[in-house]
Amino acid sequence: MEFESQRIDEFIGRYGREQSALIQVLQDIQAEYNYIPKPALKYLAEQLKVPLSEAYNVATFYETFSLEPKGRNHISVCLGTACHVRGAQLILEKFERELGVRTGCTSQDGEYSLDRVGCLGACALGPVVTVNGEYHGHMTLSKIDKLLKNIRAEKKDE
Ligand code: FES
């Protein structure tokens, strides 16, 4: 999706043309485009008079931001310690096999993105997976089959 400077201006208008608005505007851009287009990041940095390197550092520091387009279904597998010791690596590998997508990548049809993330703050539910931000705890290899079946069924219903 092409970014529109007018839309970024609308986001800036919500928080003020201040350097302190950087993260909030980035959140709005991420929500709008499902990623942060690089031209949008450059435009935002100019508008807020933030060095581009600083804006880039913020956009790459937080896991909620992505500079690459994400799939319609964004799957994150927690590889934090608590999830890792409960087999999260096997969960991640199964998603890679089932979706034909490598970790950190998006499928060619744009349907799925797969990422590994640090602790999601729900260690008691480990291994934890999120699909489009929704938590799925106590993940097992067989639960992955059900999860993907549901996602694919939802797609058919659309
Ligand atoms: S380590 Fe996975 S939720 Fe904390």
Backbone and ligand atoms as CSV (ligand in chain L), in Angstrom:
chain,resi,resn,atom,element,x,y,z
A,1,MET,N,N,0.846,-1.191,0.000
A,1,MET,CA,C,0.000,0.000,0.000
A,1,MET,C,C,0.882,1.242,0.000
A,2,GLU,N,N,0.544,2.180,-0.859
A,2,GLU,CA,C,1.283,3.438,-0.926
A,2,GLU,C,C,0.943,4.286,0.295
A,3,PHE,N,N,1.924,4.964,0.826
A,3,PHE,CA,C,1.583,5.837,1.947
A,3,PHE,C,C,1.166,7.199,1.410
A,4,GLU,N,N,0.270,7.852,2.130
A,4,GLU,CA,C,-0.184,9.176,1.722
A,4,GLU,C,C,0.237,10.155,2.802
A,5,SER,N,N,0.968,11.191,2.394
A,5,SER,CA,C,1.464,12.153,3.386
A,5,SER,C,C,0.300,12.809,4.132
A,6,GLN,N,N,-0.826,12.946,3.418
A,6,GLN,CA,C,-2.001,13.569,4.035
A,6,GLN,C,C,-2.481,12.743,5.240
A,7,ARG,N,N,-2.423,11.415,5.064
A,7,ARG,CA,C,-2.869,10.515,6.148
A,7,ARG,C,C,-1.912,10.625,7.341
A,8,ILE,N,N,-0.618,10.728,7.051
A,8,ILE,CA,C,0.365,10.863,8.140
A,8,ILE,C,C,0.126,12.191,8.861
A,9,ASP,N,N,-0.199,13.229,8.075
A,9,ASP,CA,C,-0.494,14.534,8.688
A,9,ASP,C,C,-1.691,14.421,9.634
A,10,GLU,N,N,-2.686,13.614,9.234
A,10,GLU,CA,C,-3.850,13.426,10.119
A,10,GLU,C,C,-3.413,12.798,11.440
A,11,PHE,N,N,-2.541,11.792,11.344
A,11,PHE,CA,C,-2.065,11.140,12.581
A,11,PHE,C,C,-1.302,12.140,13.442
A,12,ILE,N,N,-0.445,12.923,12.794
A,12,ILE,CA,C,0.349,13.906,13.540
A,12,ILE,C,C,-0.593,14.896,14.235
A,13,GLY,N,N,-1.667,15.247,13.517
A,13,GLY,CA,C,-2.635,16.189,14.080
A,13,GLY,C,C,-3.265,15.697,15.376
A,14,ARG,N,N,-3.318,14.375,15.541
A,14,ARG,CA,C,-3.916,13.823,16.768
A,14,ARG,C,C,-3.051,14.079,17.995
A,15,TYR,N,N,-1.742,14.153,17.770
A,15,TYR,CA,C,-0.830,14.194,18.930
A,15,TYR,C,C,0.024,15.467,18.988
A,16,GLY,N,N,0.003,16.223,17.938
A,16,GLY,CA,C,0.821,17.441,17.916
A,16,GLY,C,C,2.122,17.193,17.177
A,17,ARG,N,N,2.591,18.265,16.556
A,17,ARG,CA,C,3.812,18.151,15.749
A,17,ARG,C,C,5.031,18.256,16.669
A,18,GLU,N,N,5.134,17.295,17.578
A,18,GLU,CA,C,6.205,17.308,18.584
A,18,GLU,C,C,7.028,16.042,18.436
A,19,GLN,N,N,8.285,16.135,18.796
A,19,GLN,CA,C,9.135,14.939,18.740
A,19,GLN,C,C,8.584,13.831,19.634
A,20,SER,N,N,7.938,14.235,20.725
A,20,SER,CA,C,7.403,13.256,21.681
A,20,SER,C,C,6.241,12.446,21.097
A,21,ALA,N,N,5.712,12.872,19.949
A,21,ALA,CA,C,4.588,12.169,19.331
A,21,ALA,C,C,5.051,10.991,18.467
A,22,LEU,N,N,6.367,10.822,18.356
A,22,LEU,CA,C,6.904,9.840,17.407
A,22,LEU,C,C,6.285,8.441,17.573
A,23,ILE,N,N,6.314,7.912,18.791
A,23,ILE,CA,C,5.846,6.528,18.980
A,23,ILE,C,C,4.347,6.418,18.704
A,24,GLN,N,N,3.579,7.411,19.163
A,24,GLN,CA,C,2.132,7.332,18.936
A,24,GLN,C,C,1.797,7.362,17.444
A,25,VAL,N,N,2.501,8.223,16.712
A,25,VAL,CA,C,2.211,8.296,15.272
A,25,VAL,C,C,2.664,6.999,14.591
A,26,LEU,N,N,3.794,6.464,15.034
A,26,LEU,CA,C,4.249,5.189,14.448
A,26,LEU,C,C,3.212,4.088,14.691
A,27,GLN,N,N,2.600,4.107,15.885
A,27,GLN,CA,C,1.560,3.106,16.182
A,27,GLN,C,C,0.388,3.248,15.210
A,28,ASP,N,N,0.008,4.485,14.933
A,28,ASP,CA,C,-1.104,4.712,14.008
A,28,ASP,C,C,-0.742,4.274,12.593
A,29,ILE,N,N,0.504,4.545,12.194
A,29,ILE,CA,C,0.936,4.137,10.846
A,29,ILE,C,C,0.930,2.614,10.749
A,30,GLN,N,N,1.470,1.969,11.796
A,30,GLN,CA,C,1.504,0.499,11.812
A,30,GLN,C,C,0.085,-0.069,11.707
A,31,ALA,N,N,-0.843,0.534,12.461
A,31,ALA,CA,C,-2.233,0.054,12.455
A,31,ALA,C,C,-2.873,0.261,11.081
A,32,GLU,N,N,-2.558,1.369,10.447
A,32,GLU,CA,C,-3.176,1.710,9.153
A,32,GLU,C,C,-2.666,0.809,8.021
A,33,TYR,N,N,-1.347,0.623,7.969
A,33,TYR,CA,C,-0.753,-0.064,6.819
A,33,TYR,C,C,-0.324,-1.497,7.126
A,34,ASN,N,N,-0.391,-1.838,8.432
A,34,ASN,CA,C,0.070,-3.159,8.871
A,34,ASN,C,C,1.591,-3.264,8.800
A,35,TYR,N,N,2.250,-2.181,8.521
A,35,TYR,CA,C,3.691,-2.048,8.633
A,35,TYR,C,C,4.021,-0.567,8.494
A,36,ILE,N,N,5.289,-0.234,8.596
A,36,ILE,CA,C,5.669,1.164,8.475
A,36,ILE,C,C,6.459,1.347,7.180
A,37,PRO,N,N,5.796,1.844,6.137
A,37,PRO,CA,C,6.515,2.048,4.873
A,37,PRO,C,C,7.692,3.005,5.102
A,38,LYS,N,N,8.826,2.692,4.508
A,38,LYS,CA,C,10.023,3.525,4.735
A,38,LYS,C,C,9.809,4.991,4.323
A,39,PRO,N,N,9.110,5.265,3.188
A,39,PRO,CA,C,8.876,6.672,2.857
A,39,PRO,C,C,8.042,7.381,3.936
A,40,ALA,N,N,7.137,6.618,4.585
A,40,ALA,CA,C,6.317,7.213,5.650
A,40,ALA,C,C,7.189,7.545,6.857
A,41,LEU,N,N,8.142,6.679,7.151
A,41,LEU,CA,C,9.050,6.913,8.280
A,41,LEU,C,C,9.878,8.179,8.022
A,42,LYS,N,N,10.363,8.295,6.783
A,42,LYS,CA,C,11.177,9.460,6.415
A,42,LYS,C,C,10.345,10.745,6.514
A,43,TYR,N,N,9.136,10.677,5.993
A,43,TYR,CA,C,8.245,11.839,6.030
A,43,TYR,C,C,7.948,12.239,7.474
A,44,LEU,N,N,7.651,11.241,8.301
A,44,LEU,CA,C,7.329,11.511,9.705
A,44,LEU,C,C,8.520,12.150,10.420
A,45,ALA,N,N,9.704,11.612,10.185
A,45,ALA,CA,C,10.910,12.156,10.823
A,45,ALA,C,C,11.093,13.630,10.433
A,46,GLU,N,N,10.859,13.929,9.155
A,46,GLU,CA,C,10.988,15.320,8.695
A,46,GLU,C,C,9.967,16.221,9.393
A,47,GLN,N,N,8.736,15.715,9.450
A,47,GLN,CA,C,7.660,16.535,10.019
A,47,GLN,C,C,7.861,16.804,11.507
A,48,LEU,N,N,8.389,15.803,12.223
A,48,LEU,CA,C,8.571,15.964,13.675
A,48,LEU,C,C,9.959,16.495,14.019
A,49,LYS,N,N,10.749,16.724,12.958
A,49,LYS,CA,C,12.129,17.206,13.148
A,49,LYS,C,C,12.927,16.277,14.068
A,50,VAL,N,N,12.757,14.995,13.792
A,50,VAL,CA,C,13.509,13.958,14.499
A,50,VAL,C,C,14.535,13.426,13.501
A,51,PRO,N,N,15.799,13.239,13.907
A,51,PRO,CA,C,16.755,12.653,12.956
A,51,PRO,C,C,16.228,11.306,12.448
A,52,LEU,N,N,16.392,11.072,11.146
A,52,LEU,CA,C,15.880,9.825,10.566
A,52,LEU,C,C,16.474,8.609,11.275
A,53,SER,N,N,17.750,8.705,11.666
A,53,SER,CA,C,18.388,7.566,12.347
A,53,SER,C,C,17.673,7.256,13.664
A,54,GLU,N,N,17.213,8.302,14.351
A,54,GLU,CA,C,16.512,8.088,15.624
A,54,GLU,C,C,15.144,7.452,15.368
A,55,ALA,N,N,14.430,7.955,14.363
A,55,ALA,CA,C,13.115,7.388,14.028
A,55,ALA,C,C,13.278,5.915,13.627
A,56,TYR,N,N,14.328,5.645,12.882
A,56,TYR,CA,C,14.600,4.268,12.442
A,56,TYR,C,C,14.891,3.375,13.660
A,57,ASN,N,N,15.685,3.891,14.594
A,57,ASN,CA,C,16.006,3.112,15.801
A,57,ASN,C,C,14.749,2.759,16.582
A,58,VAL,N,N,13.842,3.722,16.698
A,58,VAL,CA,C,12.596,3.462,17.437
A,58,VAL,C,C,11.759,2.426,16.688
A,59,ALA,N,N,11.665,2.591,15.361
A,59,ALA,CA,C,10.819,1.692,14.560
A,59,ALA,C,C,11.357,0.260,14.543
A,60,THR,N,N,12.650,0.103,14.758
A,60,THR,CA,C,13.211,-1.257,14.746
A,60,THR,C,C,13.359,-1.826,16.162
A,61,PHE,N,N,13.293,-0.955,17.181
A,61,PHE,CA,C,13.466,-1.427,18.557
A,61,PHE,C,C,12.221,-2.168,19.049
A,62,TYR,N,N,11.051,-1.623,18.760
A,62,TYR,CA,C,9.812,-2.212,19.284
A,62,TYR,C,C,9.288,-3.306,18.355
A,63,GLU,N,N,8.942,-4.436,18.974
A,63,GLU,CA,C,8.491,-5.562,18.147
A,63,GLU,C,C,7.136,-5.315,17.505
A,64,THR,N,N,6.392,-4.363,18.036
A,64,THR,CA,C,5.078,-4.101,17.436
A,64,THR,C,C,5.202,-3.379,16.096
A,65,PHE,N,N,6.378,-2.818,15.839
A,65,PHE,CA,C,6.575,-2.130,14.568
A,65,PHE,C,C,7.316,-3.029,13.587
A,66,SER,N,N,6.951,-2.902,12.319
A,66,SER,CA,C,7.650,-3.658,11.287
A,66,SER,C,C,7.882,-2.753,10.089
A,67,LEU,N,N,9.085,-2.815,9.559
A,67,LEU,CA,C,9.381,-2.008,8.365
A,67,LEU,C,C,9.106,-2.802,7.088
A,68,GLU,N,N,8.692,-4.045,7.257
A,68,GLU,CA,C,8.353,-4.878,6.098
A,68,GLU,C,C,6.857,-5.173,6.136
A,69,PRO,N,N,6.217,-5.285,4.966
A,69,PRO,CA,C,4.790,-5.621,4.949
A,69,PRO,C,C,4.553,-6.973,5.618
A,70,LYS,N,N,3.520,-7.045,6.413
A,70,LYS,CA,C,3.172,-8.304,7.078
A,70,LYS,C,C,2.004,-8.965,6.360
A,71,GLY,N,N,1.893,-10.273,6.566
A,71,GLY,CA,C,0.792,-11.003,5.966
A,71,GLY,C,C,-0.529,-10.652,6.634
A,72,ARG,N,N,-1.607,-11.074,5.982
A,72,ARG,CA,C,-2.932,-10.823,6.557
A,72,ARG,C,C,-3.052,-11.477,7.926
A,73,ASN,N,N,-2.399,-12.614,8.081
A,73,ASN,CA,C,-2.366,-13.298,9.374
A,73,ASN,C,C,-0.935,-13.263,9.888
A,74,HIS,N,N,-0.764,-12.565,10.981
A,74,HIS,CA,C,0.576,-12.402,11.539
A,74,HIS,C,C,0.726,-13.306,12.759
A,75,ILE,N,N,1.568,-14.315,12.615
A,75,ILE,CA,C,1.748,-15.294,13.687
A,75,ILE,C,C,3.089,-15.054,14.361
A,76,SER,N,N,3.040,-14.916,15.692
A,76,SER,CA,C,4.268,-14.740,16.464
A,76,SER,C,C,4.383,-15.881,17.457
A,77,VAL,N,N,5.558,-16.474,17.507
A,77,VAL,CA,C,5.807,-17.561,18.454
A,77,VAL,C,C,6.784,-17.048,19.497
A,78,CYS,N,N,6.394,-17.149,20.765
A,78,CYS,CA,C,7.267,-16.679,21.836
A,78,CYS,C,C,8.405,-17.672,22.051
A,79,LEU,N,N,9.606,-17.115,21.999
A,79,LEU,CA,C,10.786,-17.948,22.256
A,79,LEU,C,C,11.483,-17.475,23.534
A,80,GLY,N,N,10.708,-16.802,24.412
A,80,GLY,CA,C,11.253,-16.430,25.716
A,80,GLY,C,C,11.585,-17.697,26.498
A,81,THR,N,N,12.310,-17.545,27.582
A,81,THR,CA,C,12.832,-18.714,28.302
A,81,THR,C,C,11.725,-19.696,28.706
A,82,ALA,N,N,10.664,-19.176,29.315
A,82,ALA,CA,C,9.609,-20.072,29.819
A,82,ALA,C,C,8.961,-20.866,28.676
A,83,CYS,N,N,8.770,-20.219,27.541
A,83,CYS,CA,C,8.166,-20.910,26.395
A,83,CYS,C,C,9.190,-21.832,25.735
A,84,HIS,N,N,10.417,-21.366,25.685
A,84,HIS,CA,C,11.472,-22.168,25.047
A,84,HIS,C,C,11.634,-23.527,25.739
A,85,VAL,N,N,11.650,-23.516,27.072
A,85,VAL,CA,C,11.840,-24.792,27.795
A,85,VAL,C,C,10.622,-25.703,27.650
A,86,ARG,N,N,9.505,-25.156,27.193
A,86,ARG,CA,C,8.304,-25.987,26.980
A,86,ARG,C,C,8.120,-26.329,25.499
A,87,GLY,N,N,9.180,-26.207,24.740
A,87,GLY,CA,C,9.129,-26.719,23.364
A,87,GLY,C,C,8.751,-25.715,22.297
A,88,ALA,N,N,8.913,-24.410,22.574
A,88,ALA,CA,C,8.491,-23.400,21.599
A,88,ALA,C,C,9.249,-23.515,20.272
A,89,GLN,N,N,10.492,-23.977,20.334
A,89,GLN,CA,C,11.260,-24.090,19.086
A,89,GLN,C,C,10.579,-25.073,18.125
A,90,LEU,N,N,10.065,-26.181,18.681
A,90,LEU,CA,C,9.372,-27.173,17.836
A,90,LEU,C,C,8.086,-26.577,17.259
A,91,ILE,N,N,7.432,-25.744,18.067
A,91,ILE,CA,C,6.200,-25.069,17.612
A,91,ILE,C,C,6.540,-24.164,16.416
A,92,LEU,N,N,7.611,-23.401,16.573
A,92,LEU,CA,C,8.017,-22.485,15.503
A,92,LEU,C,C,8.342,-23.263,14.225
A,93,GLU,N,N,9.073,-24.357,14.385
A,93,GLU,CA,C,9.460,-25.156,13.208
A,93,GLU,C,C,8.234,-25.761,12.523
A,94,LYS,N,N,7.248,-26.148,13.324
A,94,LYS,CA,C,6.036,-26.716,12.718
A,94,LYS,C,C,5.297,-25.644,11.903
A,95,PHE,N,N,5.208,-24.432,12.458
A,95,PHE,CA,C,4.574,-23.359,11.677
A,95,PHE,C,C,5.332,-23.134,10.376
A,96,GLU,N,N,6.646,-23.145,10.444
A,96,GLU,CA,C,7.440,-22.945,9.216
A,96,GLU,C,C,7.082,-24.008,8.179
A,97,ARG,N,N,7.009,-25.256,8.642
A,97,ARG,CA,C,6.702,-26.361,7.708
A,97,ARG,C,C,5.295,-26.233,7.142
A,98,GLU,N,N,4.333,-26.004,8.039
A,98,GLU,CA,C,2.929,-25.968,7.619
A,98,GLU,C,C,2.625,-24.796,6.680
A,99,LEU,N,N,3.259,-23.661,6.956
A,99,LEU,CA,C,2.951,-22.456,6.169
A,99,LEU,C,C,3.902,-22.275,4.992
A,100,GLY,N,N,5.001,-23.026,5.011
A,100,GLY,CA,C,5.997,-22.846,3.958
A,100,GLY,C,C,6.635,-21.465,4.028
A,101,VAL,N,N,6.774,-20.961,5.229
A,101,VAL,CA,C,7.320,-19.610,5.445
A,101,VAL,C,C,8.460,-19.711,6.447
A,102,ARG,N,N,9.554,-19.042,6.151
A,102,ARG,CA,C,10.650,-19.027,7.118
A,102,ARG,C,C,10.390,-17.951,8.169
A,103,THR,N,N,10.925,-18.166,9.353
A,103,THR,CA,C,10.745,-17.193,10.428
A,103,THR,C,C,11.270,-15.826,9.989
A,104,GLY,N,N,10.466,-14.807,10.257
A,104,GLY,CA,C,10.846,-13.443,9.872
A,104,GLY,C,C,10.364,-13.087,8.475
A,105,CYS,N,N,9.651,-14.013,7.823
A,105,CYS,CA,C,9.230,-13.772,6.431
A,105,CYS,C,C,7.718,-13.798,6.295
A,106,THR,N,N,7.272,-13.405,5.104
A,106,THR,CA,C,5.850,-13.406,4.753
A,106,THR,C,C,5.652,-14.321,3.553
A,107,SER,N,N,4.559,-15.082,3.554
A,107,SER,CA,C,4.311,-15.997,2.435
A,107,SER,C,C,4.102,-15.198,1.151
A,108,GLN,N,N,4.377,-15.846,0.020
A,108,GLN,CA,C,4.306,-15.134,-1.263
A,108,GLN,C,C,2.905,-14.620,-1.566
A,109,ASP,N,N,1.887,-15.331,-1.083
A,109,ASP,CA,C,0.519,-14.872,-1.340
A,109,ASP,C,C,0.078,-13.791,-0.358
A,110,GLY,N,N,0.981,-13.421,0.563
A,110,GLY,CA,C,0.658,-12.346,1.502
A,110,GLY,C,C,-0.273,-12.767,2.615
A,111,GLU,N,N,-0.543,-14.062,2.740
A,111,GLU,CA,C,-1.496,-14.527,3.756
A,111,GLU,C,C,-0.884,-14.604,5.156
A,112,TYR,N,N,0.387,-15.059,5.232
A,112,TYR,CA,C,0.964,-15.346,6.552
A,112,TYR,C,C,2.335,-14.705,6.728
A,113,SER,N,N,2.516,-14.148,7.930
A,113,SER,CA,C,3.850,-13.744,8.369
A,113,SER,C,C,4.152,-14.538,9.626
A,114,LEU,N,N,5.401,-14.917,9.770
A,114,LEU,CA,C,5.795,-15.703,10.944
A,114,LEU,C,C,6.996,-15.046,11.602
A,115,ASP,N,N,6.880,-14.834,12.903
A,115,ASP,CA,C,7.983,-14.209,13.635
A,115,ASP,C,C,8.213,-14.933,14.950
A,116,ARG,N,N,9.447,-14.831,15.426
A,116,ARG,CA,C,9.737,-15.254,16.786
A,116,ARG,C,C,9.866,-13.991,17.607
A,117,VAL,N,N,9.334,-14.030,18.820
A,117,VAL,CA,C,9.378,-12.838,19.663
A,117,VAL,C,C,9.890,-13.223,21.046
A,118,GLY,N,N,10.271,-12.207,21.815
A,118,GLY,CA,C,10.681,-12.421,23.194
A,118,GLY,C,C,9.445,-12.562,24.070
A,119,CYS,N,N,9.649,-12.672,25.360
A,119,CYS,CA,C,8.547,-12.933,26.299
A,119,CYS,C,C,7.348,-12.024,26.048
A,120,LEU,N,N,6.178,-12.660,25.949
A,120,LEU,CA,C,4.942,-11.918,25.703
A,120,LEU,C,C,4.221,-11.587,27.008
A,121,GLY,N,N,4.861,-11.931,28.119
A,121,GLY,CA,C,4.283,-11.584,29.419
A,121,GLY,C,C,3.184,-12.521,29.876
A,122,ALA,N,N,3.115,-13.705,29.308
A,122,ALA,CA,C,2.088,-14.670,29.717
A,122,ALA,C,C,2.750,-16.037,29.915
A,123,CYS,N,N,3.870,-16.029,30.635
A,123,CYS,CA,C,4.698,-17.234,30.754
A,123,CYS,C,C,3.930,-18.450,31.274
A,124,ALA,N,N,2.963,-18.221,32.168
A,124,ALA,CA,C,2.206,-19.342,32.735
A,124,ALA,C,C,1.427,-20.088,31.652
A,125,LEU,N,N,1.193,-19.419,30.528
A,125,LEU,CA,C,0.429,-20.042,29.427
A,125,LEU,C,C,1.342,-20.692,28.387
A,126,GLY,N,N,2.639,-20.673,28.642
A,126,GLY,CA,C,3.598,-21.128,27.632
A,126,GLY,C,C,3.426,-22.571,27.221
A,127,PRO,N,N,3.794,-22.913,25.988
A,127,PRO,CA,C,4.269,-22.006,24.944
A,127,PRO,C,C,3.134,-21.133,24.396
A,128,VAL,N,N,3.449,-19.877,24.178
A,128,VAL,CA,C,2.431,-18.926,23.736
A,128,VAL,C,C,2.669,-18.521,22.282
A,129,VAL,N,N,1.556,-18.450,21.552
A,129,VAL,CA,C,1.573,-18.004,20.154
A,129,VAL,C,C,0.533,-16.893,20.044
A,130,THR,N,N,0.817,-15.862,19.266
A,130,THR,CA,C,-0.246,-14.894,18.976
A,130,THR,C,C,-0.557,-14.932,17.489
A,131,VAL,N,N,-1.839,-14.805,17.194
A,131,VAL,CA,C,-2.286,-14.682,15.803
A,131,VAL,C,C,-3.018,-13.361,15.711
A,132,ASN,N,N,-2.473,-12.445,14.946
A,132,ASN,CA,C,-3.030,-11.093,14.828
A,132,ASN,C,C,-3.276,-10.490,16.205
A,133,GLY,N,N,-2.340,-10.729,17.104
A,133,GLY,CA,C,-2.398,-10.120,18.434
A,133,GLY,C,C,-3.197,-10.897,19.453
A,134,GLU,N,N,-3.907,-11.945,19.024
A,134,GLU,CA,C,-4.718,-12.742,19.954
A,134,GLU,C,C,-3.861,-13.876,20.529
A,135,TYR,N,N,-3.895,-14.030,21.849
A,135,TYR,CA,C,-3.045,-15.015,22.511
A,135,TYR,C,C,-3.633,-16.430,22.418
A,136,HIS,N,N,-2.775,-17.390,22.161
A,136,HIS,CA,C,-3.144,-18.799,22.190
A,136,HIS,C,C,-2.107,-19.494,23.067
A,137,GLY,N,N,-2.549,-19.940,24.251
A,137,GLY,CA,C,-1.616,-20.513,25.211
A,137,GLY,C,C,-1.560,-22.025,25.156
A,138,HIS,N,N,-0.610,-22.565,25.924
A,138,HIS,CA,C,-0.406,-24.015,26.019
A,138,HIS,C,C,-0.394,-24.646,24.629
A,139,MET,N,N,0.316,-24.007,23.715
A,139,MET,CA,C,0.326,-24.481,22.323
A,139,MET,C,C,1.023,-25.835,22.222
A,140,THR,N,N,0.441,-26.700,21.406
A,140,THR,CA,C,1.032,-28.015,21.128
A,140,THR,C,C,1.073,-28.193,19.614
A,141,LEU,N,N,1.788,-29.228,19.179
A,141,LEU,CA,C,1.872,-29.460,17.735
A,141,LEU,C,C,0.487,-29.755,17.165
A,142,SER,N,N,-0.343,-30.509,17.899
A,142,SER,CA,C,-1.671,-30.822,17.354
A,142,SER,C,C,-2.594,-29.599,17.401
A,143,LYS,N,N,-2.387,-28.728,18.394
A,143,LYS,CA,C,-3.214,-27.509,18.441
A,143,LYS,C,C,-2.918,-26.600,17.249
A,144,ILE,N,N,-1.700,-26.672,16.737
A,144,ILE,CA,C,-1.355,-25.851,15.559
A,144,ILE,C,C,-2.247,-26.246,14.387
A,145,ASP,N,N,-2.449,-27.558,14.211
A,145,ASP,CA,C,-3.303,-28.012,13.103
A,145,ASP,C,C,-4.695,-27.390,13.204
A,146,LYS,N,N,-5.249,-27.409,14.425
A,146,LYS,CA,C,-6.593,-26.848,14.628
A,146,LYS,C,C,-6.593,-25.341,14.377
A,147,LEU,N,N,-5.567,-24.685,14.888
A,147,LEU,CA,C,-5.470,-23.233,14.737
A,147,LEU,C,C,-5.438,-22.848,13.256
A,148,LEU,N,N,-4.604,-23.546,12.490
A,148,LEU,CA,C,-4.488,-23.213,11.063
A,148,LEU,C,C,-5.769,-23.567,10.312
A,149,LYS,N,N,-6.410,-24.648,10.748
A,149,LYS,CA,C,-7.674,-25.033,10.119
A,149,LYS,C,C,-8.703,-23.915,10.316
A,150,ASN,N,N,-8.763,-23.378,11.530
A,150,ASN,CA,C,-9.705,-22.280,11.815
A,150,ASN,C,C,-9.395,-21.037,10.988
A,151,ILE,N,N,-8.105,-20.711,10.890
A,151,ILE,CA,C,-7.729,-19.521,10.115
A,151,ILE,C,C,-8.136,-19.714,8.652
A,152,ARG,N,N,-7.868,-20.926,8.134
A,152,ARG,CA,C,-8.189,-21.173,6.718
A,152,ARG,C,C,-9.700,-21.191,6.500
A,153,ALA,N,N,-10.454,-21.691,7.483
A,153,ALA,CA,C,-11.916,-21.716,7.367
A,153,ALA,C,C,-12.459,-20.287,7.373
A,154,GLU,N,N,-11.890,-19.432,8.224
A,154,GLU,CA,C,-12.331,-18.031,8.264
A,154,GLU,C,C,-12.110,-17.365,6.913
A,155,LYS,N,N,-10.983,-17.706,6.292
A,155,LYS,CA,C,-10.669,-17.113,4.987
A,155,LYS,C,C,-11.715,-17.522,3.953
A,156,LYS,N,N,-12.115,-18.814,4.015
A,156,LYS,CA,C,-13.107,-19.298,3.045
A,156,LYS,C,C,-14.446,-18.591,3.213
A,157,ASP,N,N,-14.789,-18.298,4.498
A,157,ASP,CA,C,-16.080,-17.658,4.789
A,157,ASP,C,C,-16.159,-16.220,4.292
A,158,GLU,N,N,-15.016,-15.603,4.033
A,158,GLU,CA,C,-15.026,-14.188,3.640
A,158,GLU,C,C,-15.496,-13.978,2.205
L,1,FES,S1,S,8.477,-16.640,27.867
L,1,FES,FE1,FE,6.793,-16.819,26.524
L,1,FES,S2,S,5.276,-15.614,27.444
L,1,FES,FE2,FE,6.992,-15.361,28.760
